[in-house]
Amino acid sequence: MGNLLGSDNNIQKPKLIMTGLDNAGKTTILYQQKPDKIENLIPRIGFLVEQFKSKQFEIFAWDVGRADRCVYIHIPKDSNYDGLIYVDYADKERMEYAICELQKLLIIDEIKDLPLLLLINKKDPCQVNIQEIALQFSLEKLCKNWHIQPCSALTGDGVKDGLKWMQKQIK
Ligand code: G3D
């Protein structure tokens, strides 16, 4: 893993997709990683994919739901992704919507076999019942390799642990 985690810009970094509903905390999480570089990709038809480069990862991020069908068309197809991070905060009112959007992602060829890190943001770890969340998202059925990590993007709690899990899967 040494090279993957190195800060040399010439070294190819693992490519991750980070998505989830708007307001889930994706931007806060990404800025907390102190990215070296942030670029807006494909700012077409009101839909935005942002590319974040940090020491560890290259992350492509967008809101699911907002652009609906367009999202699948705009995923950079020439990229080989190494993992999917789905950010949610288990808000009762939007839970069904968040689950439905993840399910739509997990049938896309480029995405369906990627390790999935489900970050349950805006939470103290002790507030989160991991088994209940796994059941609600049907992760056992939908995904081969998944991990649920409660976190707080504001304090950073849990975020590193989640990313460490992801690194191990890519190894
Ligand atoms: P997004 O990029 O997924 O759309 P953002 O989400 O990162 O923009 O976050 C949306 C709002 O949630 C922001 O508040 C942000 O500060 C807040 N937020 C993100 N992470 C946490 C967290 O862990 N705990 C709490 N309490 N709030 C969080 P504003 O007010 O700026 O819209």
Backbone and ligand atoms as CSV (ligand in chain L), in Angstrom:
chain,resi,resn,atom,element,x,y,z
A,1,MET,N,N,0.816,-1.217,0.000
A,1,MET,CA,C,0.000,0.000,0.000
A,1,MET,C,C,0.846,1.260,0.000
A,2,GLY,N,N,2.129,1.091,0.478
A,2,GLY,CA,C,2.987,2.256,0.632
A,2,GLY,C,C,2.834,3.270,-0.478
A,3,ASN,N,N,2.983,2.805,-1.724
A,3,ASN,CA,C,2.929,3.734,-2.837
A,3,ASN,C,C,1.562,4.375,-3.003
A,4,LEU,N,N,0.545,3.590,-2.749
A,4,LEU,CA,C,-0.797,4.128,-2.921
A,4,LEU,C,C,-1.036,5.286,-1.967
A,5,LEU,N,N,-0.375,5.219,-0.832
A,5,LEU,CA,C,-0.621,6.257,0.167
A,5,LEU,C,C,0.394,7.392,0.084
A,6,GLY,N,N,1.350,7.243,-0.802
A,6,GLY,CA,C,2.411,8.240,-0.877
A,6,GLY,C,C,1.902,9.578,-1.367
A,7,SER,N,N,2.719,10.592,-1.193
A,7,SER,CA,C,2.258,11.922,-1.597
A,7,SER,C,C,2.785,12.301,-2.972
A,8,ASP,N,N,3.554,11.385,-3.612
A,8,ASP,CA,C,4.093,11.690,-4.931
A,8,ASP,C,C,2.945,11.782,-5.935
A,9,ASN,N,N,2.847,12.941,-6.599
A,9,ASN,CA,C,1.721,13.155,-7.500
A,9,ASN,C,C,1.739,12.251,-8.715
A,10,ASN,N,N,2.932,11.664,-9.038
A,10,ASN,CA,C,2.995,10.805,-10.212
A,10,ASN,C,C,2.461,9.405,-9.929
A,11,ILE,N,N,2.340,9.091,-8.676
A,11,ILE,CA,C,1.873,7.759,-8.328
A,11,ILE,C,C,0.366,7.703,-8.486
A,12,GLN,N,N,-0.066,6.647,-9.168
A,12,GLN,CA,C,-1.502,6.533,-9.386
A,12,GLN,C,C,-2.221,6.221,-8.067
A,13,LYS,N,N,-3.203,7.034,-7.776
A,13,LYS,CA,C,-3.922,6.844,-6.525
A,13,LYS,C,C,-5.213,6.078,-6.782
A,14,PRO,N,N,-5.694,5.363,-5.767
A,14,PRO,CA,C,-6.983,4.687,-5.937
A,14,PRO,C,C,-8.065,5.703,-6.274
A,15,LYS,N,N,-8.948,5.282,-7.177
A,15,LYS,CA,C,-10.026,6.187,-7.610
A,15,LYS,C,C,-11.325,5.765,-6.935
A,16,LEU,N,N,-11.903,6.698,-6.224
A,16,LEU,CA,C,-13.142,6.391,-5.512
A,16,LEU,C,C,-14.276,7.258,-6.036
A,17,ILE,N,N,-15.465,6.708,-5.972
A,17,ILE,CA,C,-16.666,7.498,-6.208
A,17,ILE,C,C,-17.221,7.839,-4.832
A,18,MET,N,N,-17.567,9.097,-4.620
A,18,MET,CA,C,-18.292,9.451,-3.394
A,18,MET,C,C,-19.611,10.086,-3.793
A,19,THR,N,N,-20.694,9.488,-3.322
A,19,THR,CA,C,-21.981,10.062,-3.648
A,19,THR,C,C,-22.957,9.854,-2.494
A,20,GLY,N,N,-24.151,10.326,-2.674
A,20,GLY,CA,C,-25.174,10.310,-1.631
A,20,GLY,C,C,-26.096,11.485,-1.911
A,21,LEU,N,N,-27.170,11.589,-1.134
A,21,LEU,CA,C,-28.100,12.700,-1.351
A,21,LEU,C,C,-27.426,14.025,-1.016
A,22,ASP,N,N,-27.976,15.098,-1.545
A,22,ASP,CA,C,-27.483,16.428,-1.188
A,22,ASP,C,C,-27.652,16.623,0.325
A,23,ASN,N,N,-26.778,17.390,0.899
A,23,ASN,CA,C,-26.824,17.731,2.321
A,23,ASN,C,C,-26.367,16.586,3.246
A,24,ALA,N,N,-25.895,15.489,2.634
A,24,ALA,CA,C,-25.472,14.353,3.468
A,24,ALA,C,C,-24.152,14.640,4.185
A,25,GLY,N,N,-23.361,15.553,3.617
A,25,GLY,CA,C,-22.089,15.898,4.251
A,25,GLY,C,C,-20.868,15.552,3.413
A,26,LYS,N,N,-21.076,15.263,2.138
A,26,LYS,CA,C,-19.963,14.848,1.270
A,26,LYS,C,C,-18.883,15.931,1.174
A,27,THR,N,N,-19.329,17.151,0.898
A,27,THR,CA,C,-18.358,18.232,0.724
A,27,THR,C,C,-17.555,18.440,2.004
A,28,THR,N,N,-18.244,18.391,3.127
A,28,THR,CA,C,-17.556,18.591,4.410
A,28,THR,C,C,-16.520,17.495,4.623
A,29,ILE,N,N,-16.880,16.281,4.314
A,29,ILE,CA,C,-15.940,15.161,4.472
A,29,ILE,C,C,-14.734,15.357,3.560
A,30,LEU,N,N,-15.002,15.737,2.324
A,30,LEU,CA,C,-13.908,15.863,1.357
A,30,LEU,C,C,-12.949,16.993,1.737
A,31,TYR,N,N,-13.493,18.110,2.151
A,31,TYR,CA,C,-12.607,19.223,2.529
A,31,TYR,C,C,-11.819,18.892,3.785
A,32,GLN,N,N,-12.393,18.048,4.610
A,32,GLN,CA,C,-11.668,17.643,5.812
A,32,GLN,C,C,-10.412,16.841,5.473
A,33,GLN,N,N,-10.423,16.215,4.303
A,33,GLN,CA,C,-9.248,15.435,3.869
A,33,GLN,C,C,-8.155,16.335,3.298
A,34,LYS,N,N,-8.399,17.623,3.342
A,34,LYS,CA,C,-7.447,18.612,2.839
A,34,LYS,C,C,-6.947,18.263,1.436
A,35,PRO,N,N,-7.851,18.296,0.465
A,35,PRO,CA,C,-7.451,17.927,-0.892
A,35,PRO,C,C,-6.397,18.870,-1.455
A,36,ASP,N,N,-5.483,18.298,-2.277
A,36,ASP,CA,C,-4.468,19.117,-2.947
A,36,ASP,C,C,-5.110,19.890,-4.084
A,37,LYS,N,N,-6.114,19.257,-4.679
A,37,LYS,CA,C,-6.645,19.816,-5.909
A,37,LYS,C,C,-8.138,19.491,-6.004
A,38,ILE,N,N,-8.916,20.475,-6.440
A,38,ILE,CA,C,-10.348,20.235,-6.639
A,38,ILE,C,C,-10.706,20.751,-8.021
A,39,GLU,N,N,-11.337,19.902,-8.807
A,39,GLU,CA,C,-11.718,20.337,-10.156
A,39,GLU,C,C,-13.169,20.004,-10.401
A,40,ASN,N,N,-13.843,20.870,-11.137
A,40,ASN,CA,C,-15.209,20.547,-11.540
A,40,ASN,C,C,-15.164,19.869,-12.895
A,41,LEU,N,N,-15.775,18.728,-12.987
A,41,LEU,CA,C,-15.808,18.006,-14.251
A,41,LEU,C,C,-17.230,18.036,-14.786
A,42,ILE,N,N,-17.332,17.976,-16.068
A,42,ILE,CA,C,-18.621,17.826,-16.743
A,42,ILE,C,C,-19.720,18.722,-16.157
A,43,PRO,N,N,-19.499,20.020,-16.104
A,43,PRO,CA,C,-20.559,20.875,-15.550
A,43,PRO,C,C,-21.654,21.140,-16.579
A,44,ARG,N,N,-22.260,20.055,-17.057
A,44,ARG,CA,C,-23.269,20.204,-18.118
A,44,ARG,C,C,-24.672,20.003,-17.544
A,45,ILE,N,N,-25.635,20.488,-18.243
A,45,ILE,CA,C,-27.057,20.401,-17.872
A,45,ILE,C,C,-27.283,20.412,-16.349
A,46,GLY,N,N,-26.644,21.380,-15.728
A,46,GLY,CA,C,-26.897,21.618,-14.314
A,46,GLY,C,C,-26.379,20.537,-13.395
A,47,PHE,N,N,-25.539,19.677,-13.911
A,47,PHE,CA,C,-25.079,18.558,-13.107
A,47,PHE,C,C,-23.572,18.608,-12.962
A,48,LEU,N,N,-23.092,18.378,-11.799
A,48,LEU,CA,C,-21.683,18.612,-11.527
A,48,LEU,C,C,-21.012,17.385,-10.920
A,49,VAL,N,N,-19.892,17.009,-11.512
A,49,VAL,CA,C,-19.047,15.999,-10.871
A,49,VAL,C,C,-17.787,16.725,-10.428
A,50,GLU,N,N,-17.421,16.575,-9.176
A,50,GLU,CA,C,-16.205,17.209,-8.694
A,50,GLU,C,C,-15.135,16.156,-8.482
A,51,GLN,N,N,-13.915,16.536,-8.849
A,51,GLN,CA,C,-12.800,15.614,-8.677
A,51,GLN,C,C,-11.890,16.160,-7.576
A,52,PHE,N,N,-11.694,15.381,-6.543
A,52,PHE,CA,C,-10.850,15.785,-5.417
A,52,PHE,C,C,-9.604,14.910,-5.429
A,53,LYS,N,N,-8.446,15.537,-5.315
A,53,LYS,CA,C,-7.221,14.751,-5.199
A,53,LYS,C,C,-6.598,15.019,-3.844
A,54,SER,N,N,-6.458,13.977,-3.065
A,54,SER,CA,C,-5.771,14.127,-1.787
A,54,SER,C,C,-4.520,13.267,-1.845
A,55,LYS,N,N,-3.786,13.216,-0.742
A,55,LYS,CA,C,-2.577,12.393,-0.734
A,55,LYS,C,C,-2.896,10.929,-0.979
A,56,GLN,N,N,-4.064,10.515,-0.486
A,56,GLN,CA,C,-4.372,9.092,-0.552
A,56,GLN,C,C,-5.184,8.673,-1.766
A,57,PHE,N,N,-6.133,9.530,-2.140
A,57,PHE,CA,C,-7.134,9.108,-3.118
A,57,PHE,C,C,-7.401,10.180,-4.165
A,58,GLU,N,N,-7.986,9.689,-5.244
A,58,GLU,CA,C,-8.622,10.584,-6.203
A,58,GLU,C,C,-10.113,10.277,-6.066
A,59,ILE,N,N,-10.907,11.280,-5.770
A,59,ILE,CA,C,-12.316,11.012,-5.491
A,59,ILE,C,C,-13.196,11.814,-6.442
A,60,PHE,N,N,-14.127,11.108,-7.080
A,60,PHE,CA,C,-15.112,11.762,-7.934
A,60,PHE,C,C,-16.407,11.844,-7.131
A,61,ALA,N,N,-16.936,13.054,-6.968
A,61,ALA,CA,C,-18.088,13.216,-6.082
A,61,ALA,C,C,-19.244,13.921,-6.780
A,62,TRP,N,N,-20.437,13.473,-6.498
A,62,TRP,CA,C,-21.639,14.151,-6.989
A,62,TRP,C,C,-22.824,13.777,-6.096
A,63,ASP,N,N,-23.891,14.564,-6.232
A,63,ASP,CA,C,-25.130,14.268,-5.507
A,63,ASP,C,C,-25.947,13.269,-6.310
A,64,VAL,N,N,-26.391,12.203,-5.693
A,64,VAL,CA,C,-27.369,11.363,-6.397
A,64,VAL,C,C,-28.725,12.035,-6.267
A,65,GLY,N,N,-29.617,11.621,-7.103
A,65,GLY,CA,C,-30.979,12.152,-6.970
A,65,GLY,C,C,-31.175,13.441,-7.715
A,66,ARG,N,N,-30.279,14.371,-7.538
A,66,ARG,CA,C,-30.478,15.691,-8.123
A,66,ARG,C,C,-30.616,15.621,-9.651
A,67,ALA,N,N,-29.713,14.874,-10.276
A,67,ALA,CA,C,-29.752,14.814,-11.731
A,67,ALA,C,C,-30.434,13.544,-12.236
A,68,ASP,N,N,-30.794,12.699,-11.304
A,68,ASP,CA,C,-31.509,11.462,-11.577
A,68,ASP,C,C,-30.882,10.687,-12.737
A,69,ARG,N,N,-31.624,10.512,-13.833
A,69,ARG,CA,C,-31.113,9.619,-14.871
A,69,ARG,C,C,-29.790,10.086,-15.462
A,70,CYS,N,N,-29.580,11.416,-15.441
A,70,CYS,CA,C,-28.360,11.954,-16.049
A,70,CYS,C,C,-27.110,11.422,-15.360
A,71,VAL,N,N,-27.221,11.106,-14.086
A,71,VAL,CA,C,-26.037,10.732,-13.338
A,71,VAL,C,C,-25.320,9.552,-13.980
A,72,TYR,N,N,-26.079,8.606,-14.454
A,72,TYR,CA,C,-25.456,7.392,-14.991
A,72,TYR,C,C,-24.742,7.660,-16.304
A,73,ILE,N,N,-25.285,8.634,-17.025
A,73,ILE,CA,C,-24.672,8.980,-18.306
A,73,ILE,C,C,-23.347,9.707,-18.051
A,74,HIS,N,N,-23.281,10.429,-16.958
A,74,HIS,CA,C,-22.130,11.294,-16.738
A,74,HIS,C,C,-21.003,10.680,-15.932
A,75,ILE,N,N,-21.183,9.477,-15.467
A,75,ILE,CA,C,-20.081,8.854,-14.761
A,75,ILE,C,C,-18.923,8.701,-15.747
A,76,PRO,N,N,-17.742,9.220,-15.426
A,76,PRO,CA,C,-16.627,9.067,-16.380
A,76,PRO,C,C,-16.344,7.582,-16.624
A,77,LYS,N,N,-16.707,7.104,-17.790
A,77,LYS,CA,C,-16.671,5.672,-18.068
A,77,LYS,C,C,-15.245,5.148,-18.281
A,78,ASP,N,N,-14.340,6.076,-18.630
A,78,ASP,CA,C,-12.990,5.611,-18.897
A,78,ASP,C,C,-12.203,5.377,-17.604
A,79,SER,N,N,-12.813,5.681,-16.476
A,79,SER,CA,C,-12.095,5.501,-15.211
A,79,SER,C,C,-12.363,4.115,-14.658
A,80,ASN,N,N,-11.316,3.512,-14.132
A,80,ASN,CA,C,-11.522,2.271,-13.406
A,80,ASN,C,C,-11.562,2.625,-11.939
A,81,TYR,N,N,-12.702,2.499,-11.355
A,81,TYR,CA,C,-12.838,2.886,-9.957
A,81,TYR,C,C,-12.433,1.742,-9.038
A,82,ASP,N,N,-11.992,2.140,-7.851
A,82,ASP,CA,C,-11.559,1.148,-6.871
A,82,ASP,C,C,-12.556,0.992,-5.724
A,83,GLY,N,N,-13.429,1.953,-5.555
A,83,GLY,CA,C,-14.359,1.839,-4.444
A,83,GLY,C,C,-15.460,2.872,-4.519
A,84,LEU,N,N,-16.531,2.577,-3.797
A,84,LEU,CA,C,-17.685,3.488,-3.730
A,84,LEU,C,C,-17.912,3.895,-2.275
A,85,ILE,N,N,-17.988,5.209,-2.061
A,85,ILE,CA,C,-18.357,5.711,-0.734
A,85,ILE,C,C,-19.730,6.352,-0.864
A,86,TYR,N,N,-20.674,5.846,-0.094
A,86,TYR,CA,C,-22.021,6.413,-0.114
A,86,TYR,C,C,-22.250,7.093,1.226
A,87,VAL,N,N,-22.557,8.387,1.170
A,87,VAL,CA,C,-22.708,9.146,2.415
A,87,VAL,C,C,-24.197,9.383,2.675
A,88,ASP,N,N,-24.599,9.067,3.892
A,88,ASP,CA,C,-25.993,9.286,4.263
A,88,ASP,C,C,-26.024,9.663,5.735
A,89,TYR,N,N,-27.122,10.255,6.182
A,89,TYR,CA,C,-27.166,10.498,7.624
A,89,TYR,C,C,-28.410,9.899,8.269
A,90,ALA,N,N,-28.931,8.859,7.588
A,90,ALA,CA,C,-30.027,8.065,8.146
A,90,ALA,C,C,-31.158,8.949,8.674
A,91,ASP,N,N,-31.520,9.914,7.862
A,91,ASP,CA,C,-32.631,10.789,8.204
A,91,ASP,C,C,-33.924,10.048,7.844
A,92,LYS,N,N,-34.801,9.894,8.829
A,92,LYS,CA,C,-36.005,9.064,8.608
A,92,LYS,C,C,-36.793,9.501,7.378
A,93,GLU,N,N,-36.905,10.815,7.201
A,93,GLU,CA,C,-37.746,11.308,6.106
A,93,GLU,C,C,-37.163,11.026,4.725
A,94,ARG,N,N,-35.840,10.914,4.658
A,94,ARG,CA,C,-35.223,10.723,3.323
A,94,ARG,C,C,-34.625,9.335,3.152
A,95,MET,N,N,-34.822,8.489,4.150
A,95,MET,CA,C,-34.166,7.182,4.152
A,95,MET,C,C,-34.532,6.351,2.913
A,96,GLU,N,N,-35.839,6.324,2.630
A,96,GLU,CA,C,-36.287,5.501,1.503
A,96,GLU,C,C,-35.657,5.980,0.189
A,97,TYR,N,N,-35.599,7.277,0.065
A,97,TYR,CA,C,-35.026,7.909,-1.127
A,97,TYR,C,C,-33.530,7.558,-1.230
A,98,ALA,N,N,-32.835,7.666,-0.090
A,98,ALA,CA,C,-31.396,7.372,-0.082
A,98,ALA,C,C,-31.148,5.904,-0.431
A,99,ILE,N,N,-31.977,5.023,0.091
A,99,ILE,CA,C,-31.827,3.583,-0.177
A,99,ILE,C,C,-32.056,3.312,-1.664
A,100,CYS,N,N,-33.107,3.923,-2.185
A,100,CYS,CA,C,-33.468,3.723,-3.588
A,100,CYS,C,C,-32.333,4.195,-4.512
A,101,GLU,N,N,-31.731,5.319,-4.180
A,101,GLU,CA,C,-30.641,5.838,-5.018
A,101,GLU,C,C,-29.412,4.934,-4.950
A,102,LEU,N,N,-29.141,4.378,-3.778
A,102,LEU,CA,C,-27.996,3.457,-3.678
A,102,LEU,C,C,-28.286,2.196,-4.493
A,103,GLN,N,N,-29.520,1.724,-4.392
A,103,GLN,CA,C,-29.870,0.518,-5.162
A,103,GLN,C,C,-29.672,0.745,-6.654
A,104,LYS,N,N,-30.015,1.941,-7.118
A,104,LYS,CA,C,-29.848,2.243,-8.544
A,104,LYS,C,C,-28.371,2.210,-8.934
A,105,LEU,N,N,-27.524,2.659,-8.012
A,105,LEU,CA,C,-26.081,2.651,-8.314
A,105,LEU,C,C,-25.544,1.229,-8.373
A,106,LEU,N,N,-26.084,0.389,-7.486
A,106,LEU,CA,C,-25.504,-0.952,-7.352
A,106,LEU,C,C,-25.931,-1.923,-8.454
A,107,ILE,N,N,-26.626,-1.401,-9.453
A,107,ILE,CA,C,-26.867,-2.256,-10.616
A,107,ILE,C,C,-26.054,-1.780,-11.827
A,108,ILE,N,N,-25.270,-0.752,-11.640
A,108,ILE,CA,C,-24.440,-0.254,-12.745
A,108,ILE,C,C,-23.167,-1.086,-12.831
A,109,ASP,N,N,-22.853,-1.563,-14.035
A,109,ASP,CA,C,-21.709,-2.475,-14.218
A,109,ASP,C,C,-20.422,-1.956,-13.599
A,110,GLU,N,N,-20.132,-0.676,-13.836
A,110,GLU,CA,C,-18.860,-0.104,-13.357
A,110,GLU,C,C,-18.811,0.008,-11.829
A,111,ILE,N,N,-19.945,-0.135,-11.197
A,111,ILE,CA,C,-20.031,0.145,-9.762
A,111,ILE,C,C,-20.365,-1.084,-8.918
A,112,LYS,N,N,-21.123,-1.995,-9.480
A,112,LYS,CA,C,-21.760,-3.021,-8.643
A,112,LYS,C,C,-20.788,-3.926,-7.872
A,113,ASP,N,N,-19.581,-4.121,-8.384
A,113,ASP,CA,C,-18.658,-5.019,-7.671
A,113,ASP,C,C,-17.626,-4.272,-6.821
A,114,LEU,N,N,-17.776,-2.976,-6.717
A,114,LEU,CA,C,-16.796,-2.202,-5.933
A,114,LEU,C,C,-17.056,-2.385,-4.436
A,115,PRO,N,N,-15.977,-2.340,-3.616
A,115,PRO,CA,C,-16.221,-2.300,-2.180
A,115,PRO,C,C,-17.024,-1.055,-1.832
A,116,LEU,N,N,-18.002,-1.230,-0.961
A,116,LEU,CA,C,-18.893,-0.116,-0.604
A,116,LEU,C,C,-18.661,0.304,0.847
A,117,LEU,N,N,-18.313,1.555,1.014
A,117,LEU,CA,C,-18.225,2.132,2.356
A,117,LEU,C,C,-19.447,3.027,2.535
A,118,LEU,N,N,-20.302,2.646,3.475
A,118,LEU,CA,C,-21.481,3.462,3.761
A,118,LEU,C,C,-21.168,4.316,4.992
A,119,LEU,N,N,-20.955,5.593,4.749
A,119,LEU,CA,C,-20.660,6.510,5.854
A,119,LEU,C,C,-21.976,7.069,6.380
A,120,ILE,N,N,-22.279,6.770,7.625
A,120,ILE,CA,C,-23.480,7.340,8.240
A,120,ILE,C,C,-23.026,8.569,9.008
A,121,ASN,N,N,-23.226,9.698,8.360
A,121,ASN,CA,C,-22.655,10.949,8.847
A,121,ASN,C,C,-23.574,11.654,9.860
A,122,LYS,N,N,-23.018,12.657,10.495
A,122,LYS,CA,C,-23.732,13.498,11.466
A,122,LYS,C,C,-24.158,12.685,12.682
A,123,LYS,N,N,-23.378,11.656,13.006
A,123,LYS,CA,C,-23.770,10.773,14.095
A,123,LYS,C,C,-22.616,10.492,15.032
A,124,ASP,N,N,-22.972,10.385,16.286
A,124,ASP,CA,C,-22.068,9.819,17.255
A,124,ASP,C,C,-22.139,8.297,17.041
A,125,PRO,N,N,-20.991,7.598,16.992
A,125,PRO,CA,C,-21.037,6.164,16.699
A,125,PRO,C,C,-22.029,5.387,17.570
A,126,CYS,N,N,-22.168,5.785,18.840
A,126,CYS,CA,C,-23.057,5.003,19.710
A,126,CYS,C,C,-24.540,5.213,19.373
A,127,GLN,N,N,-24.829,6.206,18.531
A,127,GLN,CA,C,-26.228,6.441,18.142
A,127,GLN,C,C,-26.660,5.517,17.000
A,128,VAL,N,N,-25.703,4.824,16.406
A,128,VAL,CA,C,-26.016,4.110,15.164
A,128,VAL,C,C,-26.095,2.606,15.405
A,129,ASN,N,N,-27.211,2.040,15.000
A,129,ASN,CA,C,-27.363,0.590,15.056
A,129,ASN,C,C,-26.975,0.031,13.681
A,130,ILE,N,N,-25.750,-0.486,13.625
A,130,ILE,CA,C,-25.187,-0.903,12.332
A,130,ILE,C,C,-26.038,-1.986,11.673
A,131,GLN,N,N,-26.480,-2.947,12.501
A,131,GLN,CA,C,-27.261,-4.049,11.911
A,131,GLN,C,C,-28.570,-3.551,11.308
A,132,GLU,N,N,-29.177,-2.611,12.012
A,132,GLU,CA,C,-30.450,-2.065,11.517
A,132,GLU,C,C,-30.231,-1.330,10.185
A,133,ILE,N,N,-29.151,-0.559,10.119
A,133,ILE,CA,C,-28.858,0.182,8.873
A,133,ILE,C,C,-28.576,-0.807,7.733
A,134,ALA,N,N,-27.815,-1.848,8.043
A,134,ALA,CA,C,-27.492,-2.842,7.009
A,134,ALA,C,C,-28.768,-3.486,6.475
A,135,LEU,N,N,-29.694,-3.752,7.386
A,135,LEU,CA,C,-30.973,-4.345,6.972
A,135,LEU,C,C,-31.778,-3.357,6.139
A,136,GLN,N,N,-31.843,-2.121,6.596
A,136,GLN,CA,C,-32.625,-1.111,5.875
A,136,GLN,C,C,-32.105,-0.923,4.450
A,137,PHE,N,N,-30.780,-0.934,4.303
A,137,PHE,CA,C,-30.180,-0.745,2.970
A,137,PHE,C,C,-30.066,-2.066,2.196
A,138,SER,N,N,-30.492,-3.174,2.801
A,138,SER,CA,C,-30.404,-4.521,2.186
A,138,SER,C,C,-28.992,-4.821,1.706
A,139,LEU,N,N,-28.005,-4.473,2.489
A,139,LEU,CA,C,-26.625,-4.591,2.002
A,139,LEU,C,C,-26.213,-6.043,1.763
A,140,GLU,N,N,-26.707,-6.945,2.607
A,140,GLU,CA,C,-26.350,-8.363,2.423
A,140,GLU,C,C,-26.773,-8.841,1.037
A,141,LYS,N,N,-27.923,-8.352,0.593
A,141,LYS,CA,C,-28.449,-8.811,-0.694
A,141,LYS,C,C,-27.772,-8.115,-1.863
A,142,LEU,N,N,-27.463,-6.825,-1.665
A,142,LEU,CA,C,-27.073,-5.995,-2.805
A,142,LEU,C,C,-25.585,-5.980,-3.101
A,143,CYS,N,N,-24.806,-6.325,-2.099
A,143,CYS,CA,C,-23.391,-6.000,-2.202
A,143,CYS,C,C,-22.544,-7.101,-1.575
A,144,LYS,N,N,-21.392,-7.386,-2.194
A,144,LYS,CA,C,-20.535,-8.458,-1.677
A,144,LYS,C,C,-19.636,-7.973,-0.552
A,145,ASN,N,N,-19.148,-6.761,-0.707
A,145,ASN,CA,C,-18.124,-6.277,0.218
A,145,ASN,C,C,-18.503,-4.879,0.693
A,146,TRP,N,N,-19.019,-4.799,1.903
A,146,TRP,CA,C,-19.500,-3.509,2.388
A,146,TRP,C,C,-19.097,-3.295,3.835
A,147,HIS,N,N,-19.121,-2.026,4.206
A,147,HIS,CA,C,-18.784,-1.665,5.579
A,147,HIS,C,C,-19.578,-0.414,5.937
A,148,ILE,N,N,-20.150,-0.432,7.133
A,148,ILE,CA,C,-20.880,0.758,7.592
A,148,ILE,C,C,-20.041,1.454,8.645
A,149,GLN,N,N,-19.834,2.741,8.444
A,149,GLN,CA,C,-19.022,3.505,9.394
A,149,GLN,C,C,-19.794,4.762,9.832
A,150,PRO,N,N,-20.208,4.821,11.087
A,150,PRO,CA,C,-20.789,6.075,11.576
A,150,PRO,C,C,-19.682,7.126,11.667
A,151,CYS,N,N,-20.021,8.359,11.407
A,151,CYS,CA,C,-18.974,9.381,11.466
A,151,CYS,C,C,-19.578,10.771,11.693
A,152,SER,N,N,-18.692,11.683,11.987
A,152,SER,CA,C,-19.086,13.094,12.026
A,152,SER,C,C,-18.091,13.852,11.152
A,153,ALA,N,N,-18.590,14.394,10.059
A,153,ALA,CA,C,-17.693,15.148,9.175
A,153,ALA,C,C,-17.200,16.401,9.883
A,154,LEU,N,N,-17.991,16.911,10.806
A,154,LEU,CA,C,-17.591,18.155,11.476
A,154,LEU,C,C,-16.405,17.940,12.407
A,155,THR,N,N,-16.433,16.833,13.147
A,155,THR,CA,C,-15.324,16.583,14.073
A,155,THR,C,C,-14.264,15.681,13.438
A,156,GLY,N,N,-14.656,14.972,12.392
A,156,GLY,CA,C,-13.724,14.028,11.759
A,156,GLY,C,C,-13.831,12.634,12.358
A,157,ASP,N,N,-14.581,12.486,13.444
A,157,ASP,CA,C,-14.688,11.171,14.077
A,157,ASP,C,C,-15.222,10.132,13.101
A,158,GLY,N,N,-14.524,9.033,12.993
A,158,GLY,CA,C,-15.000,7.914,12.184
A,158,GLY,C,C,-14.592,7.989,10.718
A,159,VAL,N,N,-14.311,9.180,10.225
A,159,VAL,CA,C,-14.027,9.304,8.780
A,159,VAL,C,C,-12.748,8.534,8.423
A,160,LYS,N,N,-11.707,8.746,9.232
A,160,LYS,CA,C,-10.439,8.067,8.948
A,160,LYS,C,C,-10.597,6.554,9.018
A,161,ASP,N,N,-11.357,6.103,10.012
A,161,ASP,CA,C,-11.556,4.651,10.146
A,161,ASP,C,C,-12.218,4.092,8.897
A,162,GLY,N,N,-13.200,4.826,8.389
A,162,GLY,CA,C,-13.882,4.381,7.179
A,162,GLY,C,C,-12.918,4.318,5.998
A,163,LEU,N,N,-12.099,5.349,5.859
A,163,LEU,CA,C,-11.159,5.383,4.727
A,163,LEU,C,C,-10.092,4.293,4.867
A,164,LYS,N,N,-9.723,4.011,6.112
A,164,LYS,CA,C,-8.750,2.920,6.321
A,164,LYS,C,C,-9.330,1.594,5.862
A,165,TRP,N,N,-10.602,1.388,6.167
A,165,TRP,CA,C,-11.261,0.154,5.697
A,165,TRP,C,C,-11.178,0.088,4.171
A,166,MET,N,N,-11.466,1.224,3.542
A,166,MET,CA,C,-11.446,1.250,2.082
A,166,MET,C,C,-10.050,0.928,1.548
A,167,GLN,N,N,-9.038,1.498,2.179
A,167,GLN,CA,C,-7.664,1.236,1.735
A,167,GLN,C,C,-7.346,-0.247,1.793
A,168,LYS,N,N,-7.811,-0.885,2.862
A,168,LYS,CA,C,-7.516,-2.315,3.003
A,168,LYS,C,C,-8.171,-3.118,1.885
A,169,GLN,N,N,-9.346,-2.702,1.455
A,169,GLN,CA,C,-10.029,-3.455,0.390
A,169,GLN,C,C,-9.276,-3.312,-0.926
A,170,ILE,N,N,-8.683,-2.144,-1.132
A,170,ILE,CA,C,-8.004,-1.869,-2.400
A,170,ILE,C,C,-6.670,-2.604,-2.465
A,171,LYS,N,N,-6.031,-2.735,-1.325
A,171,LYS,CA,C,-4.788,-3.497,-1.230
A,171,LYS,C,C,-4.933,-4.832,-1.904
L,1,G3D,P1,P,-23.283,17.677,0.656
L,1,G3D,O1,O,-21.960,18.047,0.061
L,1,G3D,O2,O,-23.468,16.210,0.774
L,1,G3D,O3,O,-24.446,18.331,-0.021
L,1,G3D,P2,P,-22.395,19.332,2.858
L,1,G3D,O4,O,-23.306,18.223,2.176
L,1,G3D,O5,O,-21.043,18.829,3.141
L,1,G3D,O6,O,-22.525,20.579,2.095
L,1,G3D,O7,O,-23.109,19.467,4.273
L,1,G3D,C1,C,-24.468,19.890,4.377
L,1,G3D,C2,C,-24.687,20.526,5.727
L,1,G3D,O8,O,-24.505,19.539,6.742
L,1,G3D,C3,C,-23.695,21.644,6.065
L,1,G3D,O9,O,-24.395,22.582,6.873
L,1,G3D,C4,C,-22.667,20.946,6.916
L,1,G3D,O10,O,-21.988,21.808,7.802
L,1,G3D,C5,C,-23.544,19.976,7.676
L,1,G3D,N1,N,-22.792,18.820,8.161
L,1,G3D,C6,C,-21.921,18.064,7.471
L,1,G3D,N2,N,-21.419,17.104,8.257
L,1,G3D,C7,C,-21.984,17.254,9.478
L,1,G3D,C8,C,-21.841,16.544,10.724
L,1,G3D,O11,O,-21.092,15.581,10.866
L,1,G3D,N3,N,-22.608,16.986,11.761
L,1,G3D,C9,C,-23.475,18.047,11.627
L,1,G3D,N4,N,-24.169,18.401,12.709
L,1,G3D,N5,N,-23.606,18.748,10.475
L,1,G3D,C10,C,-22.877,18.349,9.410
L,1,G3D,P3,P,-24.779,24.035,6.330
L,1,G3D,O12,O,-25.467,24.649,7.488
L,1,G3D,O13,O,-23.502,24.671,5.948
L,1,G3D,O14,O,-25.695,23.776,5.189
